[in-house]
């Protein structure tokens, strides 16, 4: 069955407010861990996750870094306008380029209190940083379908947008964490290996990892690689239609080095572990990008993207992961590229079959969400039992919640 015809009612469960973690635990790796392996379910704590992983595995993390995406302005009249930066405007080739802009930058944003903000009115905010005043101005450049295009400009002009948002922005906690942002969130809503700024939501499966866990992984010769998917607010976008046919999957920027792709190729026969749904979508996107280079060896870089229905409409019956990834690697070398920077809209839902990832580390996700569909695709119908047992055993759900280690149906 094409996932367009999937009814979301089959991916629902009751999630009470008290099951949603409002705060992280004091220790990152002290969270509960549900393990689904060889058809059996067991429980542990995250600190011991290496005990459940095979020697010589390859584990892949998303090293994106959360930015202070919320910026609050107070108008002269006293009214508040809050701007939530979603993603950079399409005039920038990638997130990194947008973050390095000086003087001004354009971002697609949600605006709280938009009715109080007259078109053409410029909002200004001034702070002191490093003993100098910094002024950030915002104006509406365009009204989009479901957001606004905002032009930011600032002085001193030599500062980058990354520096500006660091000074003016606050941590963008998910909408289901119904409390004000606190100082500890700046550190805790960020993985310890975050490197590349651009996400407006954390890759939360990675929040549990600590230096201690990394040492345990190293003792089992479990090697690490990193990909980058800049998580957009679309990750929280609910599926409001009865079936998936009416849902448009959010597109997100991904960035993967040639060396990482080659490492995946070398380890295809081993256990490849994805830390989080964002890493899995990035890794699996590589397969579809590689397939497109097989179907069209002359494809241009700007056309090499993944659309949400590609896995269900492209002919891939006889193309194995190794062939696809090798084709992508060759295409990159032929085009003098050391990394892939593109966008993926990949929607993973039943009956999707993972080509590369065999094990998934993730948190527990919202009912009727695309993230839950991904989990259901990965483990099959047993997702219901996994979630029921987690609720019965007082697991903490969503971004600051507990973790699960899942072996895929085809692993």
C-alpha positions in Angstrom: 0.0 0.0 0.0 1.2 3.5 -0.9 1.7 5.5 2.4 -0.6 8.2 0.8 -3.5 6.0 1.8 -2.4 5.3 5.4 -5.0 6.4 7.9 -3.5 8.2 10.8 -6.1 6.8 13.2 -4.0 3.6 13.3 -1.1 5.5 14.8 -2.8 7.1 17.7 -2.4 6.4 21.4 -3.3 8.3 24.6 -0.5 10.5 25.9 -1.4 12.2 29.1 0.1 15.6 30.1 1.9 14.0 33.0 3.8 11.6 30.7 5.5 14.5 28.9 8.8 15.4 30.4 8.9 19.1 31.2 12.6 19.0 32.4 15.6 16.9 31.7 16.9 14.6 34.4 19.9 16.0 36.4 22.2 13.5 34.6 21.9 13.1 30.8 22.6 9.3 30.8 20.4 8.5 33.8 17.3 8.3 31.6 15.4 5.0 31.3 16.2 2.8 28.2 13.7 0.5 26.6 15.5 -2.1 24.4 13.7 -4.0 21.6 16.0 -6.6 20.2 15.5 -10.1 18.6 11.8 -9.7 19.1 12.1 -9.1 22.9 11.6 -6.1 25.0 13.7 -5.3 28.1 14.6 -2.3 30.3 17.8 -0.6 31.4 19.3 2.8 31.9 20.9 4.8 29.1 24.3 4.7 30.8 24.5 1.0 29.9 23.5 1.3 26.2 26.8 0.1 25.0 26.0 -3.3 26.6 23.2 -3.7 24.1 25.2 -2.9 21.0 27.4 -5.2 18.9 31.2 -4.8 18.8 32.5 -3.1 15.7 29.3 -1.2 14.9 29.2 2.1 13.2 27.1 4.8 15.1 26.0 7.9 13.3 25.1 11.2 15.0 23.4 14.4 13.9 25.8 17.2 14.9 23.5 20.1 14.2 23.4 22.9 16.9 20.3 24.6 18.1 20.2 28.4 17.7 18.4 30.9 19.8 15.5 31.0 17.3 13.0 33.0 19.4 13.5 36.8 19.4 11.1 39.0 21.5 10.4 42.6 20.7 8.5 45.1 22.9 6.8 47.8 20.9 6.7 51.4 22.1 3.1 50.9 22.9 4.1 48.0 25.3 2.7 45.2 23.1 5.0 42.1 22.5 5.9 40.6 19.2 7.8 37.3 19.2 9.6 36.2 16.1 10.4 32.5 15.6 13.1 31.9 13.0 12.2 28.8 11.0 14.7 28.6 8.2 16.8 30.9 6.0 15.3 32.3 2.8 16.0 30.4 -0.4 18.4 33.2 -1.6 21.0 31.4 0.6 22.6 28.2 -0.7 22.5 26.5 2.8 22.1 27.2 6.5 25.8 27.9 7.0 25.8 30.6 4.4 22.8 32.3 6.1 24.4 32.1 9.5 27.5 33.8 8.3 25.7 36.8 6.7 26.7 40.2 8.0 24.8 43.5 8.1 21.4 41.8 7.2 19.7 38.5 6.7 16.3 37.2 5.5 14.6 34.4 7.4 11.2 32.7 7.1 9.6 33.1 10.5 6.5 32.6 12.5 5.3 35.8 14.3 3.4 35.8 17.5 1.4 39.0 17.8 1.5 39.7 14.1 -1.8 41.5 14.2 0.0 44.2 16.3 2.8 44.6 13.8 1.8 47.0 10.9 3.3 46.3 7.5 6.3 48.6 7.0 6.8 49.2 10.7 10.4 48.5 11.8 11.0 46.9 15.2 14.2 47.7 17.1 15.9 46.1 20.0 19.1 47.2 21.7 21.3 45.3 24.1 24.8 45.7 25.5 27.4 43.0 24.8 31.1 43.1 25.3 30.7 46.7 26.4 29.2 47.9 23.2 25.6 48.5 22.1 24.1 46.1 19.5 20.9 47.0 17.7 18.8 44.5 15.9 16.0 45.7 13.6 13.2 43.6 12.0 10.7 44.3 9.3 8.3 42.2 7.3 9.6 41.7 3.8 6.7 39.5 2.6 3.7 37.5 3.8 4.0 33.9 2.9 1.4 31.1 2.9 1.9 30.0 6.5 4.7 32.3 7.7 6.5 35.7 7.1 9.7 36.6 5.4 11.5 38.8 7.9 14.5 41.1 7.1 16.8 41.4 10.0 19.5 44.2 10.0 21.9 45.1 12.7 24.8 47.2 13.8 27.7 46.8 14.2 27.5 45.5 10.7 30.5 43.2 10.9 28.8 40.8 13.2 27.5 37.6 11.7 23.9 36.5 12.1 25.1 33.6 14.2 26.6 36.1 16.6 23.4 38.3 16.5 21.1 35.4 17.3 23.4 34.3 20.1 23.0 37.6 21.7 19.3 38.3 21.1 17.7 34.8 20.8 16.4 32.4 23.3 16.3 28.6 23.3 13.2 27.4 21.2 11.7 24.7 23.4 9.0 22.6 21.7 5.4 23.8 22.0 4.5 20.8 24.2 6.9 21.9 26.9 4.6 24.3 28.5 6.8 26.5 30.6 9.2 29.4 30.2 12.7 28.8 29.0 15.2 28.6 31.9 18.9 29.2 32.0 19.7 25.4 32.1 17.9 24.9 28.8 20.7 26.6 26.9 23.0 23.7 27.8 20.5 20.8 28.2 18.6 21.4 25.0 21.8 20.8 23.1 23.9 17.7 22.5 27.4 17.6 23.9 28.7 17.1 20.3 26.7 19.9 18.6 28.9 21.6 16.1 27.0 23.3 13.2 24.5 26.0 14.0 21.2 26.0 12.2 18.5 23.9 14.0 15.4 25.4 15.7 14.8 22.1 17.4 17.3 19.6 19.0 18.0 16.2 17.7 16.7 14.9 21.0 17.9 11.3 20.8 21.4 12.6 21.2 20.7 14.5 24.5 21.3 11.3 26.5 25.0 10.9 25.4 27.8 11.7 27.8 31.6 11.3 27.7 31.1 8.2 29.9 28.8 6.6 27.3 31.3 7.5 24.5 34.1 5.8 26.4 31.9 2.7 26.8 31.3 2.7 23.0 35.0 3.0 22.3 35.8 0.0 24.4 33.6 -2.1 22.1 35.3 -0.6 19.0 32.1 1.2 18.0 33.2 3.9 15.7 31.5 7.3 15.3 30.5 9.3 12.2 28.6 12.6 12.0 26.0 13.9 9.5 24.2 17.3 9.7 20.4 17.8 9.4 19.3 21.2 10.5 16.0 20.4 12.3 13.2 22.7 11.4 10.0 23.5 13.3 8.2 21.3 10.8 9.3 18.4 12.9 6.5 19.3 15.2 4.0 19.9 12.4 1.0 17.7 13.1 -0.6 15.6 10.5 -4.0 17.2 10.3 -5.5 15.1 7.4 -7.1 11.7 7.8 -4.6 10.2 5.4 -1.0 11.1 4.5 -2.0 12.1 1.0 -2.9 15.6 2.2 0.2 16.1 4.3 3.2 18.0 3.0 6.4 16.8 4.7 8.8 19.5 5.8 12.1 19.9 3.9 15.3 20.3 5.8 18.9 21.0 4.9 21.4 18.1 5.2 25.1 18.1 4.9 27.3 14.9 4.6 31.0 14.6 4.0 32.5 12.4 1.3 34.5 10.6 4.0 31.3 9.8 6.0 29.7 8.3 2.9 32.7 6.2 2.2 32.7 5.0 5.9 29.1 3.9 5.6 30.0 2.0 2.4 32.8 0.2 4.3 30.5 -0.7 7.1 27.3 -1.8 5.3 27.8 -5.4 6.4 28.0 -4.3 10.0 25.5 -2.9 12.4 24.8 0.7 11.4 23.2 2.6 14.2 21.3 5.9 13.8 21.1 8.2 16.7 17.7 9.8 16.2 15.1 10.1 13.5 16.9 13.1 11.9 20.1 11.0 11.5 18.1 8.1 10.0 16.3 10.4 7.5 19.7 11.8 6.5 21.4 8.5 6.1 18.5 6.9 4.2 18.3 10.1 2.0 21.8 9.1 0.8 20.4 6.0 -0.8 17.8 8.0 -2.8 20.4 10.6 -3.8 22.6 7.8 -5.0 19.8 6.2 -6.9 19.2 9.5 -8.7 22.8 9.5 -9.8 22.3 6.0 -11.2 19.2 7.0 -13.1 20.8 10.3 -14.3 24.6 10.3 -14.1 24.6 13.9 -15.4 22.2 15.2 -12.8 23.2 18.7 -11.6 23.9 19.4 -8.0 21.0 21.8 -7.6 18.6 19.1 -8.8 19.9 16.4 -6.5 17.3 16.5 -3.7 14.9 14.0 -2.1 11.1 14.5 -2.3 8.7 12.9 0.2 7.3 10.3 -2.2 10.5 9.3 -3.9 10.9 6.0 -2.1 7.4 4.9 -3.2 7.6 6.1 -6.8 11.1 5.7 -8.0 12.1 2.3 -9.4 14.7 0.8 -7.0 13.9 -2.9 -6.9 17.3 -4.2 -8.0 19.5 -1.4 -6.6 21.3 -2.4 -3.3 22.6 0.2 -0.9 26.2 -0.4 -1.8 25.7 0.2 -5.5 23.6 3.4 -4.8 26.2 4.8 -2.3 29.1 4.0 -4.5 27.4 5.8 -7.4 26.8 8.9 -5.2 30.5 8.8 -4.1 31.6 8.5 -7.7 29.3 11.3 -8.8 30.7 13.6 -6.0 34.3 12.9 -7.1 33.4 13.5 -10.8 31.9 16.9 -9.7 34.8 17.8 -7.4 32.6 17.8 -4.3 33.9 16.9 -0.9 30.4 17.1 0.7 26.8 16.9 -0.2 24.7 19.9 0.8 21.0 19.6 -0.2 17.5 19.4 1.2 15.5 16.3 2.0 11.8 15.9 2.3 12.0 12.2 2.9 8.9 10.8 4.5 9.5 7.4 6.1 6.2 5.6 6.8 5.0 2.0 6.4 5.8 0.1 4.1 9.2 1.9 3.9 12.2 -0.5 4.3 15.4 0.9 5.6 18.3 0.3 3.1 21.2 1.3 5.4 20.2 1.7 9.1 19.8 -1.4 11.2 19.4 0.0 14.7 17.7 3.2 15.9 18.2 5.1 19.1 15.4 7.5 19.6 13.0 9.1 22.1 9.2 8.5 22.4 7.1 10.5 19.9 3.8 12.2 19.7 0.6 10.4 18.6 -0.2 10.6 14.9 3.1 12.2 14.0 5.5 11.6 11.1 8.1 10.6 13.7 5.9 7.9 15.1 5.2 6.7 11.5 9.0 6.4 11.1 9.2 4.2 14.2 6.3 2.1 13.0 8.0 1.6 9.7 11.3 0.6 11.4 10.0 -2.0 13.8 6.5 -2.9 12.5 3.3 -3.2 14.4 5.1 -4.0 17.6 5.5 -0.2 18.1 2.1 -0.4 19.9 3.4 -2.8 22.5 6.6 -0.9 22.9 4.7 2.3 23.6 2.1 0.6 25.8 4.9 -0.9 28.0 6.7 2.4 28.1 3.6 4.1 29.4 2.9 1.3 31.9 6.4 1.6 33.3 6.3 5.4 33.7 8.7 6.3 30.9 9.0 10.0 30.2 8.0 11.0 26.7 9.1 13.5 24.0 12.1 15.8 23.8 13.3 15.7 27.4 12.1 12.2 28.0 13.5 8.7 28.1 15.1 6.7 25.3 14.6 3.5 23.3 17.0 1.2 21.4 15.2 -0.4 18.5 16.4 -3.2 16.1 14.8 -2.9 12.7 12.7 -5.5 11.1 15.3 -6.2 8.5 18.4 -6.1 10.8 
